[in-house]
Amino acid sequence: MNGTVLVVDDEERIRSSLRGILSDEGFRVLETGAAPDVLEIIGRENPELVLLDVWMPELDGIELLRQIKARQPATRVIMISGHANIQNAVAATKLGAEDFIEKPFSVSGLMTAIGRVMGAEAATGAIEEARAVADNGNAHPARRQGKQTAQRTIRRSIVMAGQGLHSGLKTGVILHPAPAGAGIVFSSLADQSAIAARLENVGDTGYNTTLVSNGHSVRTVEHLMSALHAFGITNLLVKTEDEIPALDGSALEFCRQLTEAGIEEQPATIEPIGLREAITIGEQQPAEEWIRIEPASTLTIDYTLDYPPPIGRQQVHFELTSPEAYMREIAPARTFGFVREFRKLSEMGLARGGRLDNVILLDDERIVNTTLRFADEFARHKVLDLIGDLYLLGRPIVGHVIANRTGHADNLALLRAIRDSL
């Protein structure tokens, strides 16, 4: 017997389905379709987990969640909904829900969520797919560095809300701990559209890095990936829809939340990817776009940016020695764009969420909306993006990267060359 689960849903068909699934897994199952009975049942039966529908006729599920947490704060709750969206998921998680899954859910997705919440090893659904991809990636004959590093995840779940930079839609992201070997996986609320954060799943790099798999996509993953790279987080389940929130246009809030949640070392190791020889993409001329990586013992980046005024020429040297160094020198650097560029992007259906507080906006003469955090903030943001893109081989990379006037497409071309060299 795995414990007691209370199913709260006004649809008898859903209750019956969940009763069968959970009973087969060894759970004792209680159920009710009446929201007013829930608190009394919890007080009497003390279930380990409550599966709570968002849409209940007598009482809104979110309000019922609020009452459960006020009365029995230790009760673990997973919200379920047939009309799910990331805003509801974020709201429920902030109120104390352990997870939020969308109907119709798969059995594997449901059991993955329950296993994650109850501390069981659930190698199904998104996590199982992620492990398979990670195993394939680790089979590459990369040069051994002679130094294994511990795999890491977060100690507790994290939830953040905001607006998508390109979609302009309200969005959010929920980060869940994941078991060793899982890798970093982006999933829908139903756990049915797992996309491993890997090079082979990159679909677009025009103005952001987009991951695509089986008809599902997640845009603008680079800032979150950059923070995960800097913190050495190798295993994570990221629940979101369509686009990661822009927040203030940098990676700083991701870093703050990761620091607050805490990092957990896991009983498994991972080997960084190293190089036998240098790789160069493009012609190494001052006026050209090019990027090069050379063998080294740490990840070091020298980036040169050369834009028209008022940006001009900027150069940044950064060595990724610790999360603290990244938070201090790179994470606060915000994304930027010219007014004329945003008009073009708008015509393309992009940058609809660009606001005065999440992007550095420039015209032909000056910065129009903010004060710079660094004199060379523009080049530092390019380094931020590069660190995020470099994490798409599924393992940390060590090497000395020299980049001149490059962007996402160049970063991914370098990754493909590294992959081919292995």
ChimeraX attribute file (.defattr): number of C-alpha atoms within 10 A of each C-alpha:
attribute: neighborCount
match mode: 1-to-1
recipient: residues
	/A:1	8
	/A:2	13
	/A:3	12
	/A:4	19
	/A:5	25
	/A:6	24
	/A:7	24
	/A:8	26
	/A:9	24
	/A:10	19
	/A:11	12
	/A:12	13
	/A:13	10
	/A:14	15
	/A:15	21
	/A:16	12
	/A:17	10
	/A:18	19
	/A:19	20
	/A:20	12
	/A:21	16
	/A:22	20
	/A:23	15
	/A:24	10
	/A:25	12
	/A:26	12
	/A:27	16
	/A:28	16
	/A:29	20
	/A:30	17
	/A:31	20
	/A:32	18
	/A:33	18
	/A:34	14
	/A:35	19
	/A:36	12
	/A:37	11
	/A:38	21
	/A:39	16
	/A:40	10
	/A:41	15
	/A:42	19
	/A:43	12
	/A:44	9
	/A:45	13
	/A:46	17
	/A:47	18
	/A:48	17
	/A:49	22
	/A:50	25
	/A:51	23
	/A:52	26
	/A:53	28
	/A:54	25
	/A:55	16
	/A:56	18
	/A:57	12
	/A:58	12
	/A:59	13
	/A:60	14
	/A:61	22
	/A:62	21
	/A:63	13
	/A:64	20
	/A:65	24
	/A:66	17
	/A:67	15
	/A:68	21
	/A:69	17
	/A:70	12
	/A:71	13
	/A:72	14
	/A:73	13
	/A:74	13
	/A:75	17
	/A:76	20
	/A:77	26
	/A:78	23
	/A:79	24
	/A:80	26
	/A:81	22
	/A:82	14
	/A:83	11
	/A:84	17
	/A:85	18
	/A:86	21
	/A:87	18
	/A:88	18
	/A:89	30
	/A:90	24
	/A:91	16
	/A:92	24
	/A:93	22
	/A:94	13
	/A:95	16
	/A:96	20
	/A:97	24
	/A:98	22
	/A:99	24
	/A:100	28
	/A:101	26
	/A:102	22
	/A:103	15
	/A:104	13
	/A:105	17
	/A:106	15
	/A:107	16
	/A:108	18
	/A:109	22
	/A:110	24
	/A:111	20
	/A:112	22
	/A:113	26
	/A:114	22
	/A:115	15
	/A:116	20
	/A:117	19
	/A:118	16
	/A:119	9
	/A:120	13
	/A:121	12
	/A:122	19
	/A:123	19
	/A:124	19
	/A:125	22
	/A:126	25
	/A:127	31
	/A:128	17
	/A:129	19
	/A:130	27
	/A:131	22
	/A:132	14
	/A:133	20
	/A:134	22
	/A:135	14
	/A:136	10
	/A:137	17
	/A:138	16
	/A:139	8
	/A:140	12
	/A:141	11
	/A:142	18
	/A:143	13
	/A:144	13
	/A:145	13
	/A:146	7
	/A:147	10
	/A:148	12
	/A:149	13
	/A:150	18
	/A:151	23
	/A:152	27
	/A:153	29
	/A:154	22
	/A:155	16
	/A:156	15
	/A:157	20
	/A:158	20
	/A:159	18
	/A:160	20
	/A:161	19
	/A:162	18
	/A:163	22
	/A:164	24
	/A:165	28
	/A:166	23
	/A:167	21
	/A:168	19
	/A:169	15
	/A:170	16
	/A:171	25
	/A:172	27
	/A:173	22
	/A:174	23
	/A:175	20
	/A:176	22
	/A:177	23
	/A:178	26
	/A:179	22
	/A:180	21
	/A:181	24
	/A:182	26
	/A:183	29
	/A:184	30
	/A:185	25
	/A:186	27
	/A:187	24
	/A:188	22
	/A:189	25
	/A:190	24
	/A:191	26
	/A:192	20
	/A:193	21
	/A:194	26
	/A:195	26
	/A:196	30
	/A:197	26
	/A:198	22
	/A:199	18
	/A:200	13
	/A:201	16
	/A:202	21
	/A:203	15
	/A:204	16
	/A:205	18
	/A:206	10
	/A:207	15
	/A:208	19
	/A:209	21
	/A:210	21
	/A:211	25
	/A:212	21
	/A:213	15
	/A:214	9
	/A:215	6
	/A:216	15
	/A:217	22
	/A:218	21
	/A:219	24
	/A:220	23
	/A:221	21
	/A:222	24
	/A:223	30
	/A:224	22
	/A:225	25
	/A:226	28
	/A:227	29
	/A:228	25
	/A:229	23
	/A:230	24
	/A:231	21
	/A:232	21
	/A:233	24
	/A:234	28
	/A:235	27
	/A:236	25
	/A:237	26
	/A:238	28
	/A:239	26
	/A:240	23
	/A:241	21
	/A:242	19
	/A:243	24
	/A:244	30
	/A:245	29
	/A:246	30
	/A:247	22
	/A:248	21
	/A:249	23
	/A:250	25
	/A:251	29
	/A:252	22
	/A:253	19
	/A:254	21
	/A:255	23
	/A:256	14
	/A:257	14
	/A:258	22
	/A:259	14
	/A:260	13
	/A:261	14
	/A:262	13
	/A:263	17
	/A:264	15
	/A:265	17
	/A:266	15
	/A:267	10
	/A:268	13
	/A:269	16
	/A:270	17
	/A:271	19
	/A:272	21
	/A:273	22
	/A:274	22
	/A:275	22
	/A:276	13
	/A:277	10
	/A:278	14
	/A:279	17
	/A:280	18
	/A:281	16
	/A:282	15
	/A:283	12
	/A:284	14
	/A:285	9
	/A:286	11
	/A:287	10
	/A:288	12
	/A:289	18
	/A:290	21
	/A:291	24
	/A:292	21
	/A:293	23
	/A:294	17
	/A:295	16
	/A:296	17
	/A:297	13
	/A:298	16
	/A:299	19
	/A:300	20
	/A:301	21
	/A:302	18
	/A:303	22
	/A:304	22
	/A:305	20
	/A:306	17
	/A:307	13
	/A:308	9
	/A:309	12
	/A:310	12
	/A:311	19
	/A:312	11
	/A:313	15
	/A:314	17
	/A:315	15
	/A:316	19
	/A:317	15
	/A:318	18
	/A:319	14
	/A:320	19
	/A:321	12
	/A:322	11
	/A:323	17
	/A:324	15
	/A:325	14
	/A:326	23
	/A:327	20
	/A:328	11
	/A:329	18
	/A:330	29
	/A:331	28
	/A:332	22
	/A:333	28
	/A:334	28
	/A:335	25
	/A:336	19
	/A:337	16
	/A:338	15
	/A:339	16
	/A:340	12
	/A:341	13
	/A:342	16
	/A:343	14
	/A:344	12
	/A:345	15
	/A:346	15
	/A:347	10
	/A:348	11
	/A:349	12
	/A:350	18
	/A:351	21
	/A:352	19
	/A:353	20
	/A:354	24
	/A:355	17
	/A:356	12
	/A:357	14
	/A:358	19
	/A:359	22
	/A:360	25
	/A:361	22
	/A:362	20
	/A:363	14
	/A:364	13
	/A:365	10
	/A:366	12
	/A:367	18
	/A:368	14
	/A:369	13
	/A:370	13
	/A:371	9
	/A:372	13
	/A:373	11
	/A:374	14
	/A:375	11
	/A:376	17
	/A:377	22
	/A:378	27
	/A:379	27
	/A:380	27
	/A:381	23
	/A:382	25
	/A:383	26
	/A:384	28
	/A:385	27
	/A:386	25
	/A:387	27
	/A:388	24
	/A:389	30
	/A:390	23
	/A:391	25
	/A:392	24
	/A:393	21
	/A:394	21
	/A:395	23
	/A:396	23
	/A:397	23
	/A:398	21
	/A:399	21
	/A:400	21
	/A:401	23
	/A:402	17
	/A:403	26
	/A:404	22
	/A:405	20
	/A:406	20
	/A:407	21
	/A:408	20
	/A:409	16
	/A:410	20
	/A:411	22
	/A:412	20
	/A:413	15
	/A:414	23
	/A:415	21
	/A:416	14
	/A:417	13
	/A:418	20
	/A:419	16
	/A:420	9
	/A:421	13
	/A:422	13
